[in-house]
Amino acid sequence: MKRRSFVQASVALGSFGALGSMVGCASVGHVPEKAQVVVIGGGYGGATTAKYVRMLSNYKINVTLIEPNGAFVSCPISNLVIGGSKTMADITTPYDKLSGKHGVNIVRDYVAHVDAAKKTVTLASGPTIRYDKLVMSPGIDLMFNTVEGLKEANESGQILQAWKAGPETLALRKQLEAMDNGGVYAISIPEAPYRCPPGPYERASQVAHYFKQHKPKSKVLILDANQDVTSKGPLFKKFWADNYKGILEYMPQHKVVAVDAKTNTLKFDVQNDVKAQVLNVLPAMRAGNIAVQSGLANANGRWCGVNFQTFESTQAKDIHVIGDAIMVAPLMPKSGHMANSHGKVTAAAIVAQLSDMPVNPAPFLSNTCYSFVNDKLVVHVASIHQYDAQEKTYKTVPGSGGVSAAPSELEGIYAWNWAQNIWADSLL
Amino acid sequence: MKTTSLSMARTLAAITWVATFGASAQMPPAATQLHNRATAAMCANCHGTDGRTVEGSAIPALVGMPKDYMVLQLKSFKDGSRPATVMHQITKGLTDAQIDTISSYYAATKR
């Protein structure tokens, strides 16, 4: 257990400041015996919840956030790092404002165990924290075992996912840079639901844009287990036909079942094998491991059912689950923006419950997902989800929401400002 | 799972509240304030926490925006008289009461 010994060694040092190379290392808080609210995971969902519980309680409710990474690395915009028009620094935000400005106690660790009956969280490094309310925002786990040979090929660094932004984002960029002009990049997409529905198509567009500029003999193959493009389909397909003809090829109904790392080949349930120089395999996904391990993934063993008014688990009292890990309501995407929205509804519900006030009977959620089709042009999909008290779910309002008429540079400006503003809203 | 006396007290408080006010009756002021603030926060994903955007943002800041002006803009997006890239789609999902709540919140928030 490398990670565990890393955490223990670091705790023994008494300060992560000793690890000078860590980007944007937050001031690491103490491990309290008890916190009113414990949040697991500092992504779009968890960071937003931690900040908004503090703000909405007028800084009266104490919050401990448990997160293993020293800084937040955004999945949205990370495809532009892969395409070469943004850098890792552009998509990285430190956690120090969450602690310094908002008084969130940040503990840098993994969670080993949750005891819902005793209401405790046990850290990988050993200590146990009691809570009144637990928020789990663990993101997704990639189910490498659903594709034969993938786990080993990923661990060796040969076949990357780069679906959790971080070291693999940069590693995939380097694979593309090292590839010959004339080489093939193939991305495989699992059946929905998965994190960020338009994300794989945006990534394919970014790589195609890079090839068009720098490696015009190269090709992008999209191997999609779904029947068709799952998000913004007509917009992506028109842009590909108009701009990436002969560079990008889309193949629906291609479900990867195995990889052969020796020959860099993808194997499918029905179709012929596909060989490529750079393989980017996205396996099926499920709720982050700590949620599954805690017995909260009660929908197909993959996603966590929640009471949508409060995001409290349908499985365990006083544990709220948010973000990509949940069993979604109809037409609700697994997106960073949506996780931020979940975080706010949850924060308000928790503040109400801990203050003996009624929770909001009619919350709503907003979502906007921007996709870059090259380095400047952008398309979006937007939606509003109103809580339906009768059916205890969220519904999109008929006639609301929708997609762009066409890619535009104006939306490109808004997309980058969206990223900067939501990073600030979640973390600063 | 054990039911603590604290959570029992909370359940009682909630039951008492429902019995006293009814599910659709008026909220205690502190609760209304909390819910309104959380409702307005649904704009903050793009428009910044409390309507304060990052420096140089083309997405406008909402903090301190006069209420009448904001209600008018949101309704103009909603009925299509003001063109937009996204807001015409977002506002069609909001009730007039939510538009009022959101506009009141940002108007009352100091720059």
Contacts between the chains, C-beta under 8 A, distances in Angstrom:
chain1	res1	chain2	res2	distance
A	51	B	49	7.9
A	52	B	38	7.7
A	52	B	41	6.7
A	55	B	49	7.8
A	56	B	34	6.1
A	56	B	37	6.2
A	56	B	38	6.5
A	116	B	1	7.0
A	117	B	1	5.3
A	117	B	2	7.2
A	316	B	1	7.9
A	317	B	1	5.8
A	337	B	45	5.5
A	340	B	45	5.3
A	341	B	42	6.3
A	341	B	45	6.7
A	344	B	38	5.6
A	344	B	41	4.7
A	344	B	42	6.8
A	344	B	44	7.8
A	345	B	38	6.8
A	347	B	38	7.2
A	348	B	34	5.9
A	348	B	35	6.6
A	348	B	37	7.6
A	348	B	38	3.6
A	351	B	34	6.1
A	352	B	31	6.4
A	352	B	34	6.1
A	352	B	35	7.9
A	353	B	10	6.9
A	355	B	30	7.5
A	356	B	9	7.9
A	356	B	10	5.9
A	356	B	13	4.6
A	356	B	14	7.8
A	357	B	28	6.3
A	357	B	30	6.2
A	357	B	31	4.2
A	357	B	34	6.7
A	358	B	14	6.7
A	358	B	17	5.6
A	358	B	18	7.8
A	358	B	27	6.4
A	358	B	28	7.6
A	358	B	31	5.6
A	360	B	34	7.9
A	360	B	35	4.2
A	360	B	38	6.6
A	360	B	39	7.7
A	361	B	23	6.8
A	361	B	24	7.8
A	363	B	35	8.0
A	363	B	38	7.2
A	363	B	39	7.7
A	364	B	39	7.4
A	364	B	42	6.4
A	364	B	93	7.6
A	364	B	94	7.7
A	364	B	98	7.0
A	365	B	42	7.0
A	366	B	42	4.6
A	366	B	43	7.5
A	366	B	45	6.3
A	366	B	90	6.6
A	366	B	93	8.0
A	368	B	45	7.3
A	368	B	46	6.5
A	368	B	86	5.9
A	368	B	90	7.5
A	380	B	85	7.2
A	380	B	86	6.0
A	382	B	86	5.1
A	382	B	89	4.8
A	382	B	90	5.7
A	383	B	89	7.9
A	383	B	93	7.1
A	384	B	90	6.0
A	384	B	92	7.7
A	384	B	93	2.6
A	384	B	94	6.5
A	385	B	93	7.8
A	386	B	93	6.9
A	386	B	95	8.0
A	396	B	93	7.0
A	397	B	92	6.6
A	397	B	93	4.1
A	399	B	92	5.3
A	400	B	89	6.1
A	400	B	90	7.3
A	400	B	91	7.9
A	400	B	92	3.8
A	400	B	93	3.3
A	401	B	89	5.1
A	401	B	90	7.6
A	401	B	92	7.5
A	401	B	93	6.3
A	402	B	89	4.4
A	404	B	85	7.0
A	408	B	85	7.3
A	410	B	85	6.3
A	411	B	85	5.5
A	413	B	58	5.0
A	414	B	58	6.3
A	414	B	59	6.0
A	414	B	85	6.3
A	414	B	86	7.3
A	417	B	46	7.8
A	417	B	53	7.3
A	417	B	54	7.4
A	417	B	57	4.6
A	417	B	58	5.3
A	417	B	59	4.7
A	418	B	45	7.7
A	418	B	46	5.3
A	418	B	59	6.8
A	420	B	54	4.6
A	420	B	57	6.7
A	421	B	44	7.9
A	421	B	45	7.2
A	421	B	46	5.6
A	421	B	47	6.7
A	421	B	48	5.0
A	421	B	53	5.5
A	421	B	54	5.8
A	421	B	57	6.1
A	421	B	59	6.2
A	422	B	45	5.1
A	422	B	46	6.9
A	424	B	48	6.1
A	424	B	49	6.7
A	424	B	54	5.4
A	425	B	44	4.8
A	425	B	45	5.8
A	425	B	48	6.1
A	425	B	49	4.9
A	428	B	49	7.7
